[in-house]
């Protein structure tokens, strides 16, 4: 037992869930979606078929570099796809969520719900 009595308080607050149970619930969270910007990107992309880089920048309030880095991580994981093209001779990148991204979001939300109990 913890000398401060906090371990008993934790167990009392979560009947039937020992420390290992809580750790398992935390491990079920998607590490990639724990970051607020990446979670926001995935959620936004579930609402629309495609969203441009500039619109994502506007909605998230992130800098080009930070948004680009987070988009790249999601793309490398297979959670989103990028479609590069031109609009009025200007380059534009459109992003959409993949089925893997939808599944990851669904599992992440379920893990949060399980953790909250």
ABEGO torsion letter per residue (X at the ends): XBAAGAAAAAAAABBGBBAAAAAAAAAABBAAAABAAAAAAAAAAAABABBBAAAAAAAAGBBAAAAAAAAAAAAAAGABBBBBBBBGGBBBBBBBBBAAAAAAAAAAAAAAAAAAX
